[in-house]
Amino acid sequence: MTDPEQIKTALIERARTHGFDVAGVTKPDAVPDAKARLDRFLADGAHGDMIWMASTADRRASPDALWPEVRSVILLGMNYGPDEDPLAILKARSHAAISVYAKGDDYHELIKSRLKDVARWLVGNAGGDVKVFVDTAAVMEKPLATSAGLGWQGKHTNLVSRQFGSWLFLGSIFTTLDLPADVPEPDNCGSCRACLDICPTAAFPEPYRLDARRCISYLTIEHKGPIPRDLRPLMGNRIYGCDDCLAVCPWNKFAVLGHEAKLAAREALRAPQLAELARLDDAQFRTLFAKTSIKRTGRDRFVRNVLIAIGNSGDAALGAEAERLLDDASPLVRGAAVWALGRLLPREKVSTLAKQQTETDVSVQKEWSAALA
């Protein structure tokens, strides 16, 4: 094929046969304000521990900075609409709330494999060179997806689709072929503030701006140290990610159930009990979360999150799980256990436990001091 329109039409059809629900094309220079927005985000320190965002900022700012030969960027989206209300689990305080996207197989592996198949087909039928990216690379998929007509970035900074609401995984194919660009999707948020107002930790300083340091998804997944004390009570039972700003979007009334079986929620991860998750050692953690994105976080950070949820549960019976973890090998886990006990047990009992400890880690000692203050 040599006609650009023909190539694009056939490409989109090919993408659909590989499980992608929507596709569009944009140009590498189609989002000129992306660099300024990224620079402000980094200057504010809103990226927190995500040092890789700053170290890759030059490449992230524009597709042609990442790959100078690129002439078109193909954005593809795969629907992962849930089969239940993601907010309902928040009322079950002794159970864990896990983000919709993380309850099934790791989407990075699935989508990258499908992207490679589509990209190979493109090269074989139309020529050119290609590179494929999922969101682990220095690509600003959401602004590019907006430019390619897949949706628009809502006030929560995530992509919103007329067809699929909040539930699209994104991937991109960079190509040296010059393909016709699609019309950008206009912003359809209007005066709605639902996503901003529902945020438990007030992570949005203003519409269209996110401070990741206050975002529960960042805190439970990317943040490596103890979670700031003032934010812990606001996390509820969310132990991996947070769907609040996505789930509340009115455009979800048009969303449909995802069709990819590998992305569907595993039954064991729909509403796991906090007590069971707190008992996971490293081997058990790796087994339970094999082939999921949760596995990359590691057992210690994950159990830290579980203990924060235990402390927020109001269930004194869960104090036994936290008490058992006072002897855990990880200071991160021990510190979170202290905080949970301080929330669940009478001060006298906490004081007794403190006297029995021979803690040497400074961060854990500070947790004991705070629990007894």
C-alpha positions, -999 to 999 in steps of 0.1 A, spaced: 0 0 0 12 35 -8 -19 57 -4 -18 73 31 -55 73 35 -57 36 25 -29 27 49 -46 45 77 -80 29 71 -64 -6 69 -42 0 99 -72 10 121 -91 -21 110 -61 -42 118 -58 -27 152 -95 -36 159 -88 -72 150 -61 -72 177 -84 -60 204 -80 -23 203 -113 -4 206 -102 29 192 -74 43 172 -63 77 158 -33 94 142 -16 127 152 17 145 143 47 146 166 44 184 169 6 184 176 9 192 213 31 223 215 21 232 251 30 198 265 65 209 274 54 239 293 29 219 313 55 192 321 81 218 331 56 234 355 47 200 370 84 193 376 92 228 389 64 225 414 80 192 426 46 176 420 62 144 407 75 135 441 97 103 440 92 98 403 127 110 395 125 93 361 100 120 350 126 147 355 155 127 341 135 119 309 119 154 306 137 164 274 126 132 256 91 133 271 84 168 260 78 158 223 78 126 202 104 139 178 127 146 208 124 109 217 128 98 180 137 125 155 126 103 125 90 100 136 65 116 112 32 102 126 21 89 160 -6 63 161 -25 62 193 -45 31 202 -69 25 231 -82 -7 247 -113 -6 268 -111 -21 303 -145 -10 316 -153 -28 350 -182 -50 357 -190 -34 390 -190 0 407 -153 7 417 -165 29 446 -187 2 463 -157 -15 479 -148 16 498 -177 9 523 -163 -26 531 -136 -13 555 -121 -47 564 -116 -55 528 -91 -40 503 -99 -17 475 -76 -23 445 -77 -1 414 -97 -16 385 -67 -17 361 -46 -38 385 -71 -66 392 -63 -85 360 -31 -93 341 -5 -66 337 -18 -45 308 17 -34 298 27 -68 286 -6 -75 268 -8 -42 250 29 -41 240 25 -75 224 -6 -64 205 11 -32 195 41 -51 181 18 -73 160 0 -42 145 34 -25 139 48 -55 121 18 -56 99 22 -19 91 59 -23 81 51 -54 61 23 -38 41 33 -1 39 70 1 48 87 26 70 103 22 104 83 19 137 88 20 174 61 9 199 55 23 234 33 16 264 33 41 293 66 29 308 84 50 281 90 87 279 58 94 259 30 118 270 2 95 257 -28 115 271 -21 148 253 -13 128 221 -44 108 224 -64 140 227 -48 153 196 -55 120 178 -92 123 187 -95 94 212 -108 117 239 -98 146 260 -79 152 292 -104 159 319 -100 182 349 -84 152 367 -57 151 339 -68 116 328 -83 108 294 -120 108 290 -137 91 260 -172 97 247 -175 60 240 -157 44 269 -157 70 297 -126 67 319 -116 32 310 -90 31 282 -55 17 283 -33 36 258 -4 25 236 14 42 207 31 34 175 57 59 162 62 56 124 83 73 97 52 71 75 33 103 69 -3 94 77 -33 118 77 -39 132 112 -73 130 130 -92 160 144 -85 166 181 -113 159 205 -126 191 222 -128 193 260 -163 182 271 -160 186 308 -180 219 309 -186 232 344 -185 197 360 -162 193 390 -171 158 401 -136 144 397 -120 172 417 -145 173 445 -144 135 452 -106 133 456 -100 121 492 -67 139 495 -74 171 476 -47 162 450 -59 187 425 -47 223 433 -68 235 404 -86 219 374 -63 202 350 -34 201 375 -24 171 397 0 171 426 11 135 426 25 138 461 -11 139 474 -25 113 450 -34 79 465 -23 61 433 11 77 436 13 71 474 4 34 472 24 26 441 53 49 434 61 64 469 89 43 485 90 56 520 65 60 548 33 77 537 29 112 552 9 109 584 -16 136 575 -26 117 544 -30 82 559 -64 86 574 -77 99 541 -67 68 522 -94 45 537 -90 9 525 -74 18 492 -43 -3 491 -32 -1 454 -43 28 433 -75 49 435 -104 50 410 -124 78 426 -119 106 401 -123 81 372 -154 63 385 -173 94 393 -171 109 358 -205 114 343 -192 103 309 -190 68 323 -227 64 315 -216 56 280 -189 31 292 -192 -6 283 -178 -37 298 -142 -45 287 -140 -76 264 -104 -87 270 -105 -117 293 -69 -112 305 -77 -77 318 -108 -89 337 -107 -88 375 -94 -119 392 -119 -132 418 -92 -132 444 -86 -95 439 -122 -82 439 -125 -77 476 -97 -95 495 -97 -93 532 -71 -70 548 -62 -97 574 -52 -122 547 -32 -97 527 -13 -86 559 -1 -122 563 17 -124 529 54 -131 530 75 -123 499 69 -157 482 32 -156 488 30 -121 476 47 -130 444 25 -160 438 -8 -141 445 2 -112 422 20 -131 395 15 -115 361 -1 -84 376 12 -48 378 10 -51 416 39 -74 417 63 -47 407 56 -27 439 71 -54 461 58 -70 492 70 -45 518 54 -14 502 22 -34 495 20 -46 532 27 -10 542 -5 0 523 -25 -28 538 -15 -17 573 -27 19 566 -60 4 555 -61 -17 587 -55 14 608 -84 31 589 -107 1 593 -120 9 628 -119 -29 635 -99 -35 667 -98 -72 659 -74 -64 630 -50 -50 656 -36 -86 660 -24 -85 624 -6 -52 630 9 -64 662 23 -95 646 41 -73 620 59 -53 647 87 -79 643 87 -78 605 121 -75 588 111 -43 570 113 -10 589 87 3 564 63 -24 575 70 -21 612 64 17 611 31 12 594 21 -14 619 28 10 648 6 36 632 -22 11 627 -20 0 663 -21 36 674 -54 40 655 -70 8 667 -59 2 703 -63 21 736 -33 43 744 -25 21 774 -21 -10 753 0 9 728 22 21 756 26 -14 769 36 -27 734 61 2 730 79 -8 763 84 -43 749 102 -31 718 139 -28 712 135 -9 680 166 7 665 154 21 633 149 59 636 119 61 613 100 34 634 110 51 666 94 82 653 62 63 646 61 50 682 66 86 695 38 98 673 15 70 684 20 78 721 18 116 717 
